Amino acid sequence: MTTTHIDDQVLTTLRSAADRVRATLGTDIGDRVERALGRTLRETISLDEDGAFVITGDIPAMWLRDSTTQMTPYLRLTAASPALADLLWAVVRRQFRLIDHDPYANSFNREPNGAHYDPDDLNADPLVWEQKYEVDSLGYPVTFAHALWRSTGRVDVLDATAHRVFRTIVDQWRLETDHDRSAYRFVRPGAVATETLARDGRGTPVAVTGMTWSGFRPSDDACTYGYNVPANLFAAEALLAVAAIAREVWDDGALAADADALRTTILDGVARHGVVPGPSGADVYAYEVDGLGGVLLMDDANTPSLLSLPLSAPTVLDPAVWTATRDFVRSPANPFWFAGSAAAGIGSPHTLPGRAWPIALAVDGLVSGSAARRREVLDVLVATDAGTGDMHESFDVDDPTRFSRPWFSWADAMFCELALVAAED
């Protein structure tokens, strides 16, 4: 195993990107970008014959979602650095091998060492850190591979394993449109309600709606209702990527047709069940529904979120519905919108009340369409890091010295992505 994956070319590429930020946004923000981009490569990634293993920064496990979002800022730099492109493909290779091992798991160990978040979990697979089934955990590697393929033209990692994994993902998402047919269960004995699933691990009841079921949210908290709407829209976007690669790389018309059909089914389910009257009377996307009348109106900082839909599901969202949804989730009508003397932003039931998440603030800037708003958000993020120079998971909107997770690589990545985009305004 090695961590020697930062050569002079990669360092030059990172420095050049940071220089562009420094030139437009100032030295402080540019220096932070260079430090964060370098630190993630140095301290979260290790290489072996199965690809690149990426930890979250402060937890020794690899999340399929986090490892994708941590790598997202580097996508725009691959043309300048073939070595960086190699590294990103190595992450994808590892992701596909992990999904091939267990498509219901959200996070994995570097090797089958038996480490677990909770050793009492029902699932005891020694390679699996946690088997919380989340729709987005399958969508992120697909959309990331598609973006890499489009930017580099490479197909070597889109091998037989990748082909098998894409088929597994489509089949699993289709199976979970009728969750009663699924064998998946998650039980964490003695856990609070957000850390386990009701009904002996099967989750709260749902009707068949056309959407695909998820046990857990992108926050790793249990779904209140089994159909997470932003995750379903993200799945629909990922199915477009599946179909494109199936047709153009593998000449697999059957897989492409199945992906297209499932995308149509999911979007129809979202339109019929996931679009509801909002607090102002305008139609908005619900955060979760069950098809039985249960509707949860909120948004969570973790992505895919309702706020992040222009980033995670740009070609399948309804722009008018999303605009009304954005207004709702950025207001006190969202129970996880917190405003204080230091900042205002979206938080999560995963952390304490009154805490905004830098991830959601960065998303707010990225989807704003406003150069001024992007700069404003960057300034808020710098001012609320408690003097550490690092982005945190969350911080108190009145006292940023009260925060969770001293170093959260995903949040660093979102800061870098926002800065790189803002430098192009």
Secondary structure as the mmCIF struct_conf table of DSSP 4:
data_model
#
loop_
_struct_conf.conf_type_id
_struct_conf.id
_struct_conf.beg_label_comp_id
_struct_conf.beg_label_asym_id
_struct_conf.beg_label_seq_id
_struct_conf.end_label_comp_id
_struct_conf.end_label_asym_id
_struct_conf.end_label_seq_id
STRN STRN1 THR A 2 THR A 2
HELX_RH_AL_P HELX_RH_AL_P1 ASP A 8 LEU A 25
HELX_RH_AL_P HELX_RH_AL_P2 THR A 27 GLU A 43
BEND BEND1 THR A 44 THR A 44
STRN STRN2 ILE A 45 ASP A 48
TURN_TY1_P TURN_TY1_P1 GLU A 49 ASP A 50
STRN STRN3 GLY A 51 VAL A 54
BEND BEND2 GLY A 57 ALA A 61
STRN STRN4 MET A 62 TRP A 63
HELX_RH_AL_P HELX_RH_AL_P3 LEU A 64 MET A 71
HELX_RH_3T_P HELX_RH_3T_P1 THR A 72 ALA A 80
HELX_RH_AL_P HELX_RH_AL_P4 PRO A 82 HIS A 101
TURN_TY1_P TURN_TY1_P2 PRO A 103 TYR A 104
BEND BEND3 ASN A 106 ASN A 106
STRN STRN5 SER A 107 PHE A 108
BEND BEND4 ARG A 110 PRO A 112
BEND BEND5 TYR A 117 ASP A 118
TURN_TY1_P TURN_TY1_P3 PRO A 119 ASP A 120
BEND BEND6 ASP A 121 LEU A 122
TURN_TY1_P TURN_TY1_P4 PRO A 126 LEU A 127
STRN STRN6 VAL A 128 GLU A 130
HELX_RH_AL_P HELX_RH_AL_P5 VAL A 135 THR A 152
TURN_TY1_P TURN_TY1_P5 ASP A 156 VAL A 157
BEND BEND7 LEU A 158 ASP A 159
HELX_RH_AL_P HELX_RH_AL_P6 ALA A 160 LEU A 175
TURN_TY1_P TURN_TY1_P6 GLU A 176 THR A 177
BEND BEND8 ASP A 178 ASP A 178
HELX_RH_3T_P HELX_RH_3T_P2 HIS A 179 ARG A 181
TURN_TY1_P TURN_TY1_P7 PRO A 189 GLY A 190
HELX_RH_3T_P HELX_RH_3T_P3 ALA A 193 GLU A 195
BEND BEND9 THR A 196 THR A 196
HELX_RH_AL_P HELX_RH_AL_P7 ALA A 198 GLY A 201
TURN_TY1_P TURN_TY1_P8 ARG A 202 ARG A 202
BEND BEND10 THR A 204 THR A 204
BEND BEND11 GLY A 210 MET A 211
HELX_LH_PP_P HELX_LH_PP_P1 THR A 212 TRP A 213
BEND BEND12 GLY A 215 GLY A 215
STRN STRN7 PHE A 216 PHE A 216
TURN_TY1_P TURN_TY1_P9 PRO A 218 SER A 219
BEND BEND13 ASP A 220 ASP A 220
HELX_LH_PP_P HELX_LH_PP_P2 ASP A 221 ASP A 221
STRN STRN8 ALA A 222 ALA A 222
HELX_LH_PP_P HELX_LH_PP_P3 CYS A 223 CYS A 223
BEND BEND14 THR A 224 GLY A 226
STRN STRN9 TYR A 227 ASN A 228
HELX_RH_AL_P HELX_RH_AL_P8 VAL A 229 GLU A 248
TURN_TY1_P TURN_TY1_P10 VAL A 249 VAL A 249
BEND BEND15 TRP A 250 TRP A 250
HELX_RH_AL_P HELX_RH_AL_P9 GLY A 253 GLY A 269
HELX_RH_PI_P HELX_RH_PI_P1 VAL A 270 GLY A 274
STRN STRN10 VAL A 275 PRO A 277
TURN_TY1_P TURN_TY1_P11 PRO A 279 SER A 280
BEND BEND16 GLY A 281 ALA A 282
STRN STRN11 ASP A 283 TYR A 285
BEND BEND17 TYR A 287 TYR A 287
STRN STRN12 GLU A 288 VAL A 289
BEND BEND18 GLY A 291 GLY A 293
STRN STRN13 VAL A 295 LEU A 296
BEND BEND19 ALA A 301 PRO A 304
BEND BEND20 LEU A 306 LEU A 306
TURN_TY1_P TURN_TY1_P12 LEU A 307 SER A 308
HELX_RH_AL_P HELX_RH_AL_P10 LEU A 309 SER A 312
BEND BEND21 ALA A 313 ALA A 313
TURN_TY1_P TURN_TY1_P13 PRO A 314 VAL A 316
BEND BEND22 LEU A 317 LEU A 317
HELX_RH_AL_P HELX_RH_AL_P11 PRO A 319 VAL A 329
TURN_TY1_P TURN_TY1_P14 ARG A 330 ARG A 330
BEND BEND23 SER A 331 SER A 331
TURN_TY1_P TURN_TY1_P15 PRO A 332 ALA A 333
BEND BEND24 ASN A 334 ASN A 334
TURN_TY1_P TURN_TY1_P16 PRO A 335 PHE A 336
STRN STRN14 TRP A 337 ALA A 339
BEND BEND25 SER A 341 ALA A 342
STRN STRN15 ALA A 344 ILE A 346
TURN_TY1_P TURN_TY1_P17 PRO A 349 HIS A 350
BEND BEND26 THR A 351 THR A 351
TURN_TY1_P TURN_TY1_P18 PRO A 353 GLY A 354
STRN STRN16 ARG A 355 ALA A 356
HELX_RH_AL_P HELX_RH_AL_P12 PRO A 358 VAL A 367
BEND BEND27 SER A 368 SER A 368
HELX_RH_AL_P HELX_RH_AL_P13 ALA A 371 ALA A 383
TURN_TY1_P TURN_TY1_P19 THR A 384 THR A 384
BEND BEND28 ASP A 385 ASP A 385
TURN_TY1_P TURN_TY1_P20 ALA A 386 GLY A 387
BEND BEND29 THR A 388 ASP A 390
BEND BEND30 GLU A 393 GLU A 393
STRN STRN17 SER A 394 ASP A 396
BEND BEND31 VAL A 397 ASP A 398
TURN_TY1_P TURN_TY1_P21 PRO A 400 THR A 401
BEND BEND32 ARG A 402 ARG A 402
STRN STRN18 PHE A 403 SER A 404
BEND BEND33 PRO A 406 PRO A 406
HELX_RH_AL_P HELX_RH_AL_P14 SER A 409 ALA A 422
TURN_TY1_P TURN_TY1_P22 ALA A 423 GLU A 424
#
